[in-house]
Amino acid sequence: MPSLRRGPGVRQCLLLSVFLLAVWETGSGQLHYSIPEEAKHGTFVGRIAQDLGLELAELVPRLFRVVSKDRGNLLEVNLQNGILFVNSRIDREALCGRSAECSIHLEVIVDRPLQVFHVEVEVRDINDNPPVFPMTVKTIQFPESRLLDSRFPLEGASDADIGVNALLSYKLSHDEFFFLDIQTNDELSHSLFLVLGKSLDREERAEMNLLLLATDGGKPELTGTIQILIKVLDVNDNEPTFPQSVYKIQLLENTENGTLVVKLNASDADEGSNSEIVYSLSSDVSSTTRTKFKIDPTSGEIRTKGELDYEERKSYDILVTASDKGIPPMSGHCKISIKLVDINDNAPKVSITSLSLPVQEDAPLGTVIALITVSDRDSGINGQVTCTITIQVPFKLVSTFKNYYSMVLDSALDRETTSDYKVVVTARDGGSPSLWASASVSVEVADVNDNAPAFAQPEYTVFVKENNPPGAHIFTVSAVDADAQENALVSYSLVERRVGERALSSYVSVHAESGKVYALQPLDHEELELLQFQVSARDAGVPALGSDVTLQVFVLDENDNAPTLLGPPARSSVSELVSWSVGSGFVVTKVHAVDADSGYNAWLSYELQPAAGSSRSPFRVGLYTGEISTTRALDDADAPSQRLLVLVKDHGEPALTTTATVLVSLVETSQAPKASSRALVDAARLEGSLVDVNVYLIIAICAVSSLLVLTLVLYTALRCSAEPMEGSCAPGKPMLLCSSEIGSWSYSKQRKPRVCSGEGPPKTDLMAFSPSLSHGPDSAEEGQQLSGSEYLGKVGFKIWKNSKNLANIIHISKYSILSILKEYDCLE
């Protein structure tokens, strides 16, 4: 670098300027440094970490890094001391050309939390480029008849530096015939003319050598030279002339090929061939310019030839020569200065750098999602870019510096509502018509565990037959979690409690993954009629969320218990003494039996088995009472000893039976008073008990009927108030019917039974209980044979005997009413 080889004083000044020109501009919100070009490797630029307010110890943990777009690794940061230094040779001319401002824009990025700083390092020009002429030797032909003060334009030198380093001064070597005339166009542009100061005489001096010296304004100064060889010609003494020496033209970029730029019209005072003018581009015109413009040698029209791009080059200077056909030919010169006018022909460019994807749905407002850079090669208003993003997205753009934006979170996210966003960033310039460009970024929302598993309903009712095989699947619970991945992975477990003397887990279990509920052992209706417990659903999030659901498992009775005899008939046989004189309807004895089952399975009937080979027996047994009585008066044809076999049978499927044997001995009246007295006492005791049972019967029937009427009224009222829905009259599925000795109840296996009322479908399962006092084919006969009080008492005895079943039915009816009210939101 020439400026660094001029002595120690110069080097000290440069090093001092490096330290003094590092400043912090708080007004613009960015860090500025200044360094000279051609600085050596390792040259100190600034304490960037300290100036940014960062501690040296956190540079590495926070992934401190410097990014320079399109500038390579010219500058680097020492992470040990936080100093920004020169890493490789910086040539300002190669970096910025002849631009007045030249800087390297750095983005400093640190994480945890994410921060972006903008640093600009100004590269100052030094005088490292000498002036350069287009050629080293230029030959100029001057006819001897050339008039004094004749002018010949010279192409000036160019200096790649800027500012004062590019201010050129010229000096021509001393000569008595020529001197140099310099006309200043602007600060950096000069028009040079070689002016004839003394008449030429070819015979006295045919050639002259001149040296033109160009010196720049740098410190130290640099120079460049060109040798001018002047040949003196001896003929044609009038040169072509142009109306003006400089033509200034403005031309739109992207002008079509062949567009007329200017039509030149030079004139020559000579006559004949000496006045015929041929136009041409000067030999000083660069090859690049020749590819853009052409000149017609005859007409002098200059037209466009190639594509003109303002962003590539903003102006062109064309030297035109007009030569006559004299011998020797004479020429005139002019300069065409063309300035291109920018049009809006470049669309903006958008660059998106994603930094924090995916975004947690609980991310705080202001979280930086992406960095956006926009640019436009046009200038002026055509290069002014505005940036917008898609509307109705929870993000916004925040301008950080010039054409740099940050896309930040503007409102709360909810992955369950929207799991990802496609954000389109649009950049539009200020031209007319405006041009635009867009880029899209897909922002995925990462799930957090903010939703607990939810069951379809808070409570389920399950009906299971008793004596189920161990491990039988009785129900499946299912909960849905609106979250994703492990946050939506639901596992099930029992909420442990005691059921009597045993733990709940000894009765049932639930599969952790599928939610299937299994009965671990055979259930016994006689031991456990209702098993109520809770199943918990928990997700796999951290922390885990969960909810519970209640299961009511009703154990349905099966006919697994045979009737059992009570009292004396429980023995293998019993003997009774009956007087020959008793009449029809005399009660001999009563067979007492019970069944541990319930409902139909506990409904007992009694049959008298006919003896083999005997005539018609004078005794009968009540079908449902078990009372053995005479059917007629006894006579001598009857055997004195009767063996009666009573079959006791329930109504289960298949029916289970037991038998009782009664031995009846017919005796004279004097031998049977004790028996008759005992029978009367038993009859009186039975009559008293029947009166008590009748009271219980009336209370039970009234209670059950009231619950039935209330259920039907509520159900009908709610159905009538519901909005009509199409398709409400649909075929229903079979009903599960469970009947008992005192009534029947039913449970629908589907949620939409057949109801052709024109209203909407029912919204709950219906359980109804209706009393039924007569069962079996012999009930009417028995009612006719017994008095009303006797019949009512006998039925009441059966209700009392199956009081546990009655309580279950009342409980189910109550559950039906509550279920209906909950379904129609009548209850919280």
Secondary structure as the mmCIF struct_conf table of DSSP 4:
data_model
#
loop_
_struct_conf.conf_type_id
_struct_conf.id
_struct_conf.beg_label_comp_id
_struct_conf.beg_label_asym_id
_struct_conf.beg_label_seq_id
_struct_conf.end_label_comp_id
_struct_conf.end_label_asym_id
_struct_conf.end_label_seq_id
HELX_RH_3T_P HELX_RH_3T_P1 PRO A 2 LEU A 4
BEND BEND1 ARG A 5 ARG A 6
HELX_RH_AL_P HELX_RH_AL_P1 PRO A 8 LEU A 20
TURN_TY1_P TURN_TY1_P1 LEU A 21 LEU A 21
STRN STRN1 VAL A 23 GLU A 25
TURN_TY1_P TURN_TY1_P2 THR A 26 GLY A 29
STRN STRN2 GLN A 30 PRO A 36
TURN_TY1_P TURN_TY1_P3 GLU A 37 GLU A 38
HELX_LH_PP_P HELX_LH_PP_P1 ALA A 39 LYS A 40
TURN_TY1_P TURN_TY1_P4 HIS A 41 GLY A 42
STRN STRN3 PHE A 44 GLY A 46
HELX_RH_AL_P HELX_RH_AL_P2 ILE A 48 ASP A 51
TURN_TY1_P TURN_TY1_P5 LEU A 52 GLY A 53
HELX_RH_3T_P HELX_RH_3T_P2 LEU A 56 GLU A 58
TURN_TY1_P TURN_TY1_P6 LEU A 59 LEU A 63
STRN STRN4 ARG A 65 VAL A 67
TURN_TY1_P TURN_TY1_P7 LYS A 69 ASN A 73
BEND BEND2 LEU A 74 LEU A 74
STRN STRN5 LEU A 75 ASN A 78
TURN_TY1_P TURN_TY1_P8 LEU A 79 GLY A 82
STRN STRN6 ILE A 83 VAL A 86
BEND BEND3 SER A 88 SER A 88
HELX_RH_AL_P HELX_RH_AL_P3 ARG A 92 CYS A 96
TURN_TY1_P TURN_TY1_P9 GLY A 97 ARG A 98
BEND BEND4 ALA A 100 ALA A 100
STRN STRN7 SER A 103 VAL A 110
TURN_TY1_P TURN_TY1_P10 ASP A 111 LEU A 114
STRN STRN8 GLN A 115 ARG A 124
BEND BEND5 ASN A 127 ASN A 127
STRN STRN9 VAL A 132 VAL A 132
BEND BEND6 PRO A 134 PRO A 134
BEND BEND7 THR A 136 THR A 136
STRN STRN10 VAL A 137 PRO A 143
TURN_TY1_P TURN_TY1_P11 GLU A 144 SER A 145
HELX_LH_PP_P HELX_LH_PP_P2 ARG A 146 LEU A 147
TURN_TY1_P TURN_TY1_P12 LEU A 148 ASP A 149
STRN STRN11 ARG A 151 LEU A 154
HELX_LH_PP_P HELX_LH_PP_P3 GLU A 155 ALA A 157
STRN STRN12 SER A 158 SER A 158
BEND BEND8 ALA A 160 ASP A 161
HELX_RH_3T_P HELX_RH_3T_P3 GLY A 163 ALA A 166
STRN STRN13 SER A 169 LEU A 172
HELX_LH_PP_P HELX_LH_PP_P4 SER A 173 HIS A 174
BEND BEND9 GLU A 176 PHE A 177
STRN STRN14 PHE A 178 THR A 184
BEND BEND10 ASN A 185 LEU A 188
STRN STRN15 HIS A 190 LEU A 196
BEND BEND11 LYS A 198 LYS A 198
TURN_TY1_P TURN_TY1_P13 ARG A 202 GLU A 204
BEND BEND12 ALA A 206 ALA A 206
STRN STRN16 GLU A 207 THR A 215
BEND BEND13 GLY A 217 PRO A 220
STRN STRN17 THR A 223 LEU A 233
BEND BEND14 VAL A 235 VAL A 235
STRN STRN18 THR A 241 THR A 241
BEND BEND15 PRO A 243 PRO A 243
BEND BEND16 SER A 245 SER A 245
STRN STRN19 VAL A 246 LEU A 252
TURN_TY1_P TURN_TY1_P14 GLU A 253 ASN A 254
HELX_LH_PP_P HELX_LH_PP_P5 THR A 255 GLU A 256
TURN_TY1_P TURN_TY1_P15 ASN A 257 GLY A 258
STRN STRN20 LEU A 260 LYS A 263
STRN STRN21 SER A 267 SER A 267
BEND BEND17 ALA A 269 ASP A 270
HELX_RH_3T_P HELX_RH_3T_P4 GLY A 272 SER A 275
STRN STRN22 ILE A 277 LEU A 281
TURN_TY1_P TURN_TY1_P16 SER A 283 ASP A 284
BEND BEND18 VAL A 285 VAL A 285
HELX_RH_AL_P HELX_RH_AL_P4 SER A 287 ARG A 290
TURN_TY1_P TURN_TY1_P17 THR A 291 LYS A 292
STRN STRN23 PHE A 293 ILE A 295
TURN_TY1_P TURN_TY1_P18 PRO A 297 SER A 299
STRN STRN24 GLU A 301 THR A 304
BEND BEND19 GLY A 306 GLY A 306
TURN_TY1_P TURN_TY1_P19 TYR A 310 GLU A 312
BEND BEND20 LYS A 314 LYS A 314
STRN STRN25 SER A 315 ASP A 324
BEND BEND21 LYS A 325 PRO A 328
STRN STRN26 SER A 331 VAL A 341
BEND BEND22 ASN A 344 ASN A 344
STRN STRN27 LYS A 349 SER A 354
BEND BEND23 SER A 356 SER A 356
BEND BEND24 PRO A 358 PRO A 358
STRN STRN28 VAL A 359 GLN A 360
TURN_TY1_P TURN_TY1_P20 GLU A 361 ASP A 362
HELX_LH_PP_P HELX_LH_PP_P6 ALA A 363 PRO A 364
TURN_TY1_P TURN_TY1_P21 LEU A 365 GLY A 366
STRN STRN29 VAL A 368 SER A 375
BEND BEND25 ARG A 377 ASP A 378
HELX_RH_3T_P HELX_RH_3T_P5 GLY A 380 GLY A 383
STRN STRN30 VAL A 385 ILE A 389
BEND BEND26 ILE A 391 PRO A 394
STRN STRN31 PHE A 395 PHE A 401
TURN_TY1_P TURN_TY1_P22 LYS A 402 ASN A 403
STRN STRN32 TYR A 404 LEU A 409
BEND BEND27 SER A 411 SER A 411
TURN_TY1_P TURN_TY1_P23 ARG A 415 THR A 417
BEND BEND28 SER A 419 SER A 419
STRN STRN33 ASP A 420 ASP A 429
BEND BEND29 GLY A 430 PRO A 433
STRN STRN34 TRP A 436 ALA A 446
HELX_LH_PP_P HELX_LH_PP_P7 ASP A 447 ASP A 447
BEND BEND30 ASN A 449 ASN A 449
STRN STRN35 ALA A 454 PHE A 455
BEND BEND31 ALA A 456 PRO A 458
STRN STRN36 GLU A 459 LYS A 465
BEND BEND32 GLU A 466 ASN A 467
HELX_LH_PP_P HELX_LH_PP_P8 ASN A 468 PRO A 469
TURN_TY1_P TURN_TY1_P24 PRO A 470 GLY A 471
STRN STRN37 ALA A 472 THR A 476
STRN STRN38 ALA A 479 VAL A 480
BEND BEND33 ALA A 482 ASP A 483
HELX_RH_3T_P HELX_RH_3T_P6 GLN A 485 ALA A 488
STRN STRN39 VAL A 490 LEU A 494
STRN STRN40 ARG A 498 VAL A 499
TURN_TY1_P TURN_TY1_P25 GLY A 500 GLU A 501
STRN STRN41 ARG A 502 ALA A 503
HELX_RH_3T_P HELX_RH_3T_P7 LEU A 504 SER A 506
TURN_TY1_P TURN_TY1_P26 TYR A 507 TYR A 507
STRN STRN42 VAL A 508 VAL A 510
TURN_TY1_P TURN_TY1_P27 ALA A 512 SER A 514
STRN STRN43 LYS A 516 ALA A 519
BEND BEND34 LEU A 520 GLN A 521
TURN_TY1_P TURN_TY1_P28 HIS A 525 GLU A 527
BEND BEND35 GLU A 529 GLU A 529
STRN STRN44 LEU A 530 ASP A 539
BEND BEND36 ALA A 540 PRO A 543
STRN STRN45 GLY A 546 LEU A 556
BEND BEND37 ASN A 559 ASN A 559
STRN STRN46 THR A 564 LEU A 566
BEND BEND38 GLY A 567 GLY A 567
HELX_RH_3T_P HELX_RH_3T_P8 PRO A 568 ALA A 570
BEND BEND39 ARG A 571 SER A 572
STRN STRN47 VAL A 574 SER A 579
TURN_TY1_P TURN_TY1_P29 TRP A 580 SER A 581
TURN_TY1_P TURN_TY1_P30 SER A 584 GLY A 585
STRN STRN48 VAL A 587 LYS A 590
STRN STRN49 HIS A 592 VAL A 594
BEND BEND40 ALA A 596 ASP A 597
HELX_RH_3T_P HELX_RH_3T_P9 GLY A 599 ALA A 602
STRN STRN50 LEU A 604 GLN A 609
HELX_LH_PP_P HELX_LH_PP_P9 PRO A 610 ALA A 611
TURN_TY1_P TURN_TY1_P31 ALA A 612 GLY A 613
BEND BEND41 PRO A 618 PRO A 618
STRN STRN51 PHE A 619 VAL A 621
TURN_TY1_P TURN_TY1_P32 LEU A 623 THR A 625
STRN STRN52 GLU A 627 THR A 630
BEND BEND42 THR A 631 ARG A 632
TURN_TY1_P TURN_TY1_P33 ASP A 636 ALA A 637
BEND BEND43 ASP A 638 ASP A 638
BEND BEND44 PRO A 640 PRO A 640
STRN STRN53 SER A 641 ASP A 650
BEND BEND45 HIS A 651 PRO A 654
STRN STRN54 THR A 657 VAL A 667
HELX_RH_3T_P HELX_RH_3T_P10 THR A 669 GLN A 671
HELX_RH_AL_P HELX_RH_AL_P5 PRO A 673 SER A 721
BEND BEND46 ALA A 722 ALA A 722
HELX_LH_PP_P HELX_LH_PP_P10 GLU A 723 PRO A 724
TURN_TY1_P TURN_TY1_P34 GLU A 726 GLY A 727
BEND BEND47 CYS A 729 CYS A 729
HELX_LH_PP_P HELX_LH_PP_P11 PRO A 731 PRO A 734
STRN STRN55 MET A 735 SER A 740
TURN_TY1_P TURN_TY1_P35 GLU A 741 ILE A 742
STRN STRN56 GLY A 743 SER A 748
BEND BEND48 LYS A 749 ARG A 751
BEND BEND49 SER A 757 GLU A 759
HELX_LH_PP_P HELX_LH_PP_P12 GLY A 760 PRO A 762
BEND BEND50 LYS A 763 THR A 764
STRN STRN57 MET A 767 PRO A 771
BEND BEND51 GLY A 776 GLY A 776
TURN_TY1_P TURN_TY1_P36 PRO A 777 ASP A 778
HELX_RH_AL_P HELX_RH_AL_P6 SER A 779 GLN A 785
BEND BEND52 LEU A 786 LEU A 786
HELX_RH_AL_P HELX_RH_AL_P7 GLY A 788 LYS A 801
TURN_TY1_P TURN_TY1_P37 ASN A 802 ASN A 802
HELX_RH_AL_P HELX_RH_AL_P8 SER A 803 GLU A 823
TURN_TY1_P TURN_TY1_P38 TYR A 824 ASP A 825
#
